[in-house]
């Protein structure tokens, strides 16, 4: 007679959240190239990037602007892809990478900084949604803000799969629509010869222009680990991220420049409203903002999970969205943009510290550290982050160079070199 299995046998714990916000993503649960690429592409369709492209295009000849746009896209692609490979090799979110680099206390700071910033941007985005759709449809803004804020959280609530599904629907349609509008803008400017004949105002320096072009997405791009951790390997994560970011960011900046030159309006949804294509404008507005905002909700969801130690991002998505809706409905977001731009100076050095640690002490591999065994402070990473932040703040204060890039470079160099200089005992306290 065979005895029944013992009730005291160890049971494998059920996974509370299949996106594993407090764990490494197992190799068996990784995604293919197309899945990761389409999610990154949806994240990169960012209306403020188009508007910035239009603003910079008005200051230069179009040929010069195109070179600047491609340069900015290349810088962003290299930086974001470097973070992408770190997440792909370790299977960790950006905030969990921050815990390994800075220590448990530093990880909490990263969660507050990255999560709080994304809640703010979520509120700003749904406020923009309310204004644009209210104008296009002639309806009050508050119902749009409320319903849009809730709807945009649904795909993030369901995790990577929900974001991927939305991206597969929205990205191809948005791309086709943007190309169609761009062709019309070129025609309205008198063809490519007319476009290239445009002269800019010439009041903006090259350094300031690159600061604007890079700055629109450098802070958001630091969150890339939330999605590249699902890539099937580090090289794949680097390649997919680099190509996707380069293509999407170049397109967004150039589309904005073409729209501003051809129609005097960098935002393509604004062009559609001007030309009376209200239905297409509504589609573009909703798709563009949704594919960015669900990524923001996902980001503050995993940040909340790390901050509290609860292995489920969903309650924090709900709470963050509720707070963002309140911010949007009370008009707080009107004064929040400048504050968030200031916070943006603090975020890129965090990415630099992660990259430097990954390339240096970790030798481009997963260090295999138990996430629950990380000490309160890791001095090399913390010093690197503070040094990079000081460089970024100094650049912004004295209007020198490109603050975000300087912060990344200084933090990365310090993170790569300090462990050898300080010795193993100083690494963790």
C-alpha positions as CSV (number, residue, x, y, z in Angstrom):
1,X,0.0,0.0,0.0
2,X,1.4,3.4,-1.0
3,X,1.4,6.0,1.7
4,X,-0.2,9.4,0.8
5,X,2.3,12.2,0.4
6,X,3.1,14.0,3.6
7,X,1.2,17.1,4.3
8,X,4.4,18.6,5.8
9,X,6.3,18.4,2.5
10,X,7.6,21.8,1.4
11,X,5.4,23.5,-1.0
12,X,6.6,25.8,-3.7
13,X,5.3,29.3,-2.9
14,X,2.8,30.7,-5.4
15,X,3.9,33.7,-7.4
16,X,1.7,36.6,-6.3
17,X,2.6,38.8,-9.2
18,X,3.7,37.0,-12.4
19,X,5.9,40.0,-13.3
20,X,8.0,39.3,-10.1
21,X,8.7,42.9,-9.0
22,X,11.0,41.8,-6.2
23,X,12.8,38.9,-8.0
24,X,15.0,38.1,-11.0
25,X,12.9,37.1,-14.0
26,X,13.7,33.4,-14.7
27,X,15.2,32.5,-18.1
28,X,12.1,30.3,-18.8
29,X,9.8,33.4,-18.5
30,X,11.8,35.7,-20.8
31,X,10.2,37.2,-23.9
32,X,11.2,37.2,-27.6
33,X,12.8,40.1,-29.6
34,X,9.5,41.4,-31.0
35,X,7.7,41.5,-27.6
36,X,10.4,43.5,-26.0
37,X,10.9,45.8,-29.0
38,X,7.2,46.7,-29.4
39,X,6.9,47.6,-25.6
40,X,10.0,49.8,-25.8
41,X,8.7,51.4,-29.0
42,X,5.3,52.2,-27.3
43,X,7.2,53.7,-24.4
44,X,9.2,55.9,-26.8
45,X,6.2,57.4,-28.5
46,X,6.3,60.5,-26.3
47,X,4.5,63.7,-27.3
48,X,6.8,66.1,-25.4
49,X,9.7,64.7,-27.5
50,X,7.9,65.8,-30.7
51,X,7.2,69.3,-29.1
52,X,10.9,69.6,-28.1
53,X,11.9,68.6,-31.6
54,X,9.7,71.3,-33.1
55,X,11.1,74.0,-30.7
56,X,14.7,73.2,-31.5
57,X,14.0,72.9,-35.3
58,X,12.8,76.5,-35.3
59,X,16.2,77.7,-34.1
60,X,18.4,76.0,-36.8
61,X,18.4,75.2,-40.5
62,X,16.6,71.9,-40.9
63,X,19.8,70.1,-42.0
64,X,21.6,71.2,-38.8
65,X,18.5,70.3,-36.7
66,X,18.5,66.8,-38.3
67,X,22.1,66.3,-37.3
68,X,21.4,67.4,-33.7
69,X,18.4,65.2,-33.5
70,X,20.3,62.1,-34.7
71,X,23.1,62.9,-32.3
72,X,20.7,63.2,-29.3
73,X,19.0,60.0,-30.3
74,X,22.4,58.2,-30.5
75,X,23.4,59.4,-27.0
76,X,20.0,58.3,-25.6
77,X,20.2,54.9,-27.4
78,X,23.7,54.2,-26.0
79,X,22.8,55.2,-22.4
80,X,19.5,53.4,-22.3
81,X,20.8,50.3,-24.0
82,X,23.7,50.1,-21.5
83,X,21.1,50.1,-18.7
84,X,19.1,47.6,-20.8
85,X,21.9,45.0,-20.9
86,X,22.4,45.3,-17.1
87,X,18.7,44.5,-16.6
88,X,18.8,41.8,-19.3
89,X,21.8,40.0,-17.7
90,X,20.3,40.2,-14.1
91,X,16.6,40.0,-14.8
92,X,16.1,42.9,-12.3
93,X,14.1,46.1,-12.5
94,X,15.8,49.5,-12.3
95,X,15.0,49.9,-8.6
96,X,16.3,46.5,-7.7
97,X,19.5,47.2,-9.6
98,X,19.7,50.4,-7.6
99,X,19.5,48.4,-4.4
100,X,22.4,46.3,-5.5
101,X,24.4,49.3,-6.4
102,X,23.6,51.7,-3.6
103,X,22.5,49.4,-0.8
104,X,19.1,49.0,0.8
105,X,18.8,52.6,1.9
106,X,19.9,53.8,-1.5
107,X,17.4,51.5,-3.1
108,X,14.6,53.1,-1.1
109,X,15.8,56.5,-2.4
110,X,15.7,55.2,-6.0
111,X,12.2,53.9,-5.5
112,X,11.0,57.2,-4.1
113,X,12.8,59.2,-6.8
114,X,11.8,57.0,-9.8
115,X,8.3,56.1,-8.5
116,X,7.4,59.6,-7.4
117,X,8.6,61.2,-10.6
118,X,6.5,58.8,-12.7
119,X,3.4,59.5,-10.6
120,X,3.9,63.2,-11.4
121,X,4.3,62.5,-15.1
122,X,1.3,60.3,-15.1
123,X,-0.7,63.2,-13.6
124,X,0.7,65.6,-16.2
125,X,-0.1,63.3,-19.0
126,X,-3.7,62.7,-18.1
127,X,-4.1,66.5,-17.6
128,X,-2.8,66.9,-21.2
129,X,-5.2,64.2,-22.3
130,X,-8.1,66.1,-20.7
131,X,-7.2,69.4,-22.3
132,X,-6.6,67.9,-25.8
133,X,-9.7,65.7,-25.9
134,X,-11.8,68.4,-24.2
135,X,-10.8,70.8,-27.0
136,X,-11.2,68.2,-29.8
137,X,-14.6,66.9,-28.6
138,X,-15.9,70.0,-26.9
139,X,-16.5,68.2,-23.6
140,X,-15.4,69.1,-20.0
141,X,-11.9,68.0,-19.1
142,X,-12.6,66.4,-15.7
143,X,-14.5,63.3,-16.9
144,X,-11.7,62.7,-19.5
145,X,-9.1,63.0,-16.8
146,X,-10.9,60.6,-14.5
147,X,-11.8,58.0,-17.0
148,X,-8.6,58.3,-18.9
149,X,-6.5,58.0,-15.8
150,X,-8.3,54.8,-14.8
151,X,-8.3,53.3,-18.3
152,X,-4.5,53.9,-18.8
153,X,-3.7,51.9,-15.7
154,X,-5.5,48.8,-16.8
155,X,-2.7,47.6,-19.2
156,X,-0.1,48.3,-16.5
157,X,-2.1,46.4,-13.9
158,X,-2.0,43.3,-16.1
159,X,1.8,43.7,-16.4
160,X,4.1,43.1,-19.3
161,X,1.4,41.2,-21.2
162,X,-1.1,44.0,-21.0
163,X,1.4,46.6,-22.1
164,X,2.6,44.4,-25.0
165,X,-0.9,43.8,-26.2
166,X,-1.7,47.6,-26.3
167,X,1.6,48.3,-28.0
168,X,1.0,45.7,-30.8
169,X,-2.3,47.6,-31.6
170,X,-1.1,51.1,-31.2
171,X,2.5,51.3,-32.4
172,X,1.9,50.2,-36.0
173,X,-1.2,52.4,-36.4
174,X,0.6,55.4,-34.8
175,X,3.6,54.9,-37.0
176,X,1.5,54.9,-40.2
177,X,-0.4,57.9,-39.1
178,X,2.7,59.9,-38.2
179,X,4.4,59.1,-41.5
180,X,1.3,60.2,-43.4
181,X,1.2,63.5,-41.5
182,X,4.9,64.0,-42.0
183,X,4.5,63.5,-45.8
184,X,1.8,66.2,-45.8
185,X,4.0,68.5,-43.7
186,X,6.8,68.2,-46.2
187,X,4.5,69.0,-49.0
188,X,3.1,72.0,-47.1
189,X,6.7,73.3,-46.7
190,X,7.3,73.1,-50.4
191,X,8.9,69.7,-50.6
192,X,12.3,68.6,-49.3
193,X,13.9,71.5,-51.0
194,X,11.6,73.9,-49.3
195,X,12.1,72.2,-46.0
196,X,15.9,72.3,-46.3
197,X,15.8,76.0,-47.3
198,X,14.2,77.0,-44.0
199,X,16.5,79.2,-41.7
200,X,16.2,79.1,-38.0
201,X,16.0,82.0,-35.5
202,X,19.6,81.2,-34.4
203,X,19.1,82.2,-30.7
204,X,19.8,78.7,-29.3
205,X,23.3,77.3,-28.9
206,X,24.2,73.8,-30.0
207,X,24.9,72.8,-26.4
208,X,21.5,74.1,-25.2
209,X,19.8,72.4,-28.1
210,X,21.4,69.0,-27.3
211,X,20.5,69.5,-23.6
212,X,16.8,69.9,-24.6
213,X,16.8,67.1,-27.1
214,X,18.4,64.6,-24.7
215,X,16.7,65.8,-21.6
216,X,13.2,65.0,-22.8
217,X,13.7,61.3,-22.4
218,X,16.8,60.6,-20.4
219,X,15.0,60.4,-17.1
220,X,12.2,58.2,-18.5
221,X,14.8,56.0,-20.3
222,X,16.5,55.2,-16.9
223,X,13.4,53.0,-16.2
224,X,14.2,50.8,-19.2
225,X,15.3,47.9,-16.9
226,X,11.6,47.3,-16.0
227,X,11.1,45.8,-19.5
228,X,14.5,44.7,-20.8
229,X,14.7,42.3,-17.8
230,X,12.3,40.2,-19.8
231,X,14.7,40.0,-22.7
232,X,16.3,36.5,-23.4
233,X,19.8,37.6,-22.6
234,X,22.0,40.7,-22.2
235,X,23.2,41.0,-25.8
236,X,19.6,40.8,-27.0
237,X,18.5,43.4,-24.5
238,X,21.3,45.8,-25.6
239,X,20.7,45.3,-29.4
240,X,16.9,45.6,-29.2
241,X,17.0,48.6,-26.9
242,X,19.7,50.4,-28.9
243,X,18.0,50.0,-32.3
244,X,14.5,50.7,-31.0
245,X,15.4,53.8,-29.1
246,X,17.5,55.1,-31.9
247,X,14.7,54.7,-34.5
248,X,11.9,55.9,-32.3
249,X,13.6,58.9,-30.7
250,X,15.0,60.0,-34.1
251,X,11.5,59.7,-35.6
252,X,9.8,61.6,-32.7
253,X,12.3,64.5,-32.9
254,X,12.3,64.7,-36.7
255,X,8.5,64.4,-36.9
256,X,8.2,67.3,-34.4
257,X,10.7,69.3,-36.5
258,X,8.9,68.6,-39.8
259,X,5.5,69.4,-38.3
260,X,6.8,72.7,-36.9
261,X,8.4,73.7,-40.2
262,X,5.6,72.5,-42.4
263,X,2.5,73.5,-40.4
264,X,3.9,75.6,-37.5
265,X,2.7,72.9,-35.1
266,X,5.1,70.2,-33.7
267,X,2.4,68.0,-32.1
268,X,0.8,65.9,-34.8
269,X,-2.5,65.6,-32.9
270,X,-2.7,69.4,-33.1
271,X,-2.1,69.3,-36.8
272,X,-5.0,66.8,-37.2
273,X,-7.3,69.1,-35.2
274,X,-6.3,72.1,-37.3
275,X,-7.1,70.2,-40.5
276,X,-10.5,69.0,-39.1
277,X,-9.5,65.3,-38.8
278,X,-11.0,65.0,-35.3
279,X,-11.4,61.3,-35.2
280,X,-7.8,60.6,-36.2
281,X,-6.6,63.3,-33.8
282,X,-8.5,61.6,-30.9
283,X,-7.0,58.2,-31.8
284,X,-3.5,59.6,-32.0
285,X,-3.9,61.5,-28.7
286,X,-5.2,58.5,-26.8
287,X,-2.7,56.0,-28.3
288,X,0.3,58.2,-27.9
289,X,-0.4,59.1,-24.3
290,X,-1.6,55.7,-23.3
291,X,1.4,53.8,-24.5
292,X,3.6,56.1,-22.5
293,X,1.5,56.4,-19.4
294,X,1.0,52.6,-18.9
295,X,4.7,52.3,-18.7
296,X,4.8,55.1,-16.1
297,X,2.2,53.3,-14.0
298,X,4.2,50.1,-14.2
299,X,7.3,52.0,-13.1
300,X,5.7,53.4,-10.0
301,X,4.1,50.0,-9.3
302,X,7.4,48.2,-9.2
303,X,9.0,51.1,-7.2
304,X,6.3,50.8,-4.6
305,X,6.8,47.1,-4.4
306,X,10.6,47.6,-3.7
307,X,9.9,50.4,-1.3
308,X,7.6,48.4,0.9
309,X,8.9,44.9,0.3
310,X,5.6,43.7,-0.9
311,X,6.0,41.3,-4.0
312,X,3.0,42.7,-5.9
313,X,3.1,45.9,-7.9
314,X,-0.7,46.1,-8.5
315,X,-1.8,47.9,-5.2
316,X,0.8,50.6,-5.9
317,X,-0.4,51.1,-9.4
318,X,-3.9,51.7,-8.1
319,X,-2.7,54.0,-5.3
320,X,-0.3,55.9,-7.6
321,X,-3.0,56.4,-10.3
322,X,-5.5,57.7,-7.7
323,X,-2.9,60.2,-6.5
324,X,-2.1,61.3,-10.1
325,X,-5.7,61.8,-10.9
326,X,-6.1,64.0,-7.8
327,X,-3.1,66.0,-8.9
328,X,-4.5,66.5,-12.4
329,X,-8.0,67.4,-11.2
330,X,-6.8,70.0,-8.7
331,X,-4.5,71.7,-11.2
332,X,-1.4,70.9,-9.2
333,X,0.3,69.5,-12.4
334,X,0.4,73.0,-13.8
335,X,3.2,73.9,-11.5
336,X,4.7,70.4,-11.3
337,X,6.5,70.2,-14.6
338,X,9.4,72.5,-13.6
339,X,9.8,70.5,-10.3
340,X,9.9,67.2,-12.2
341,X,12.5,68.6,-14.7
342,X,14.7,69.6,-11.7
343,X,14.3,66.1,-10.3
344,X,15.4,64.9,-13.7
345,X,18.8,66.1,-12.9
346,X,18.9,63.6,-10.0
347,X,17.9,60.6,-12.1
348,X,20.5,60.2,-14.9
349,X,23.4,59.8,-12.4
350,X,21.6,56.9,-10.9
351,X,21.7,55.2,-14.3
352,X,25.4,56.1,-14.6
353,X,26.1,54.5,-11.3
354,X,24.3,51.3,-12.4
355,X,26.2,51.2,-15.7
356,X,29.6,51.8,-14.0
357,X,29.0,49.1,-11.5
358,X,27.8,46.7,-14.1
359,X,30.9,47.3,-16.4
360,X,33.4,47.5,-13.5
361,X,32.9,45.4,-10.4
362,X,30.3,43.1,-11.9
363,X,32.4,42.5,-15.1
364,X,29.2,42.7,-17.2
365,X,27.6,39.7,-15.4
366,X,24.9,39.1,-12.9
367,X,26.7,39.4,-9.5
368,X,24.3,36.8,-8.1
369,X,23.7,38.8,-4.9
370,X,20.8,37.7,-2.7
371,X,18.5,40.8,-2.8
372,X,17.5,40.3,0.8
373,X,21.1,40.2,2.0
374,X,22.2,43.6,0.6
375,X,23.6,45.9,3.3
376,X,22.2,49.3,4.1
377,X,24.9,51.2,2.2
378,X,27.3,50.4,-0.6
379,X,29.8,53.2,-0.5
380,X,31.3,53.1,-4.0
381,X,27.9,53.2,-5.6
382,X,26.6,55.9,-3.2
383,X,29.7,58.1,-3.7
384,X,29.4,57.6,-7.5
385,X,25.8,58.6,-7.5
386,X,26.5,61.7,-5.4
387,X,29.4,62.7,-7.5
388,X,27.4,62.4,-10.7
389,X,24.6,64.3,-9.2
390,X,27.0,67.1,-8.2
391,X,28.3,67.2,-11.7
392,X,24.8,67.4,-13.2
393,X,23.6,70.1,-10.7
394,X,26.8,72.2,-11.4
395,X,26.2,71.9,-15.1
396,X,22.6,73.0,-14.8
397,X,23.4,75.8,-12.3
398,X,26.3,77.3,-14.3
399,X,24.8,76.4,-17.7
400,X,27.8,74.3,-18.7
401,X,27.7,71.4,-21.1
402,X,24.9,68.9,-21.0
403,X,24.0,68.3,-17.3
404,X,22.4,64.9,-17.7
405,X,25.2,63.5,-19.8
406,X,27.9,64.9,-17.4
407,X,26.1,63.3,-14.5
408,X,25.9,59.9,-16.2
409,X,29.6,60.0,-17.2
410,X,30.9,61.1,-13.8
411,X,28.8,58.6,-11.9
412,X,29.7,55.7,-14.3
413,X,33.5,56.4,-14.0
414,X,33.4,56.7,-10.2
415,X,31.3,53.5,-9.9
416,X,33.7,51.6,-12.1
417,X,36.9,52.8,-10.5
418,X,36.0,53.3,-6.8
419,X,35.7,49.6,-5.6
420,X,39.3,48.9,-6.6
421,X,40.5,52.1,-4.9
422,X,38.5,51.7,-1.6
423,X,39.0,48.0,-1.1
424,X,36.5,45.2,-0.4
425,X,35.8,46.2,3.2
426,X,34.4,49.6,2.1
427,X,32.1,48.2,-0.5
428,X,29.2,47.4,1.9
429,X,28.3,48.7,5.4
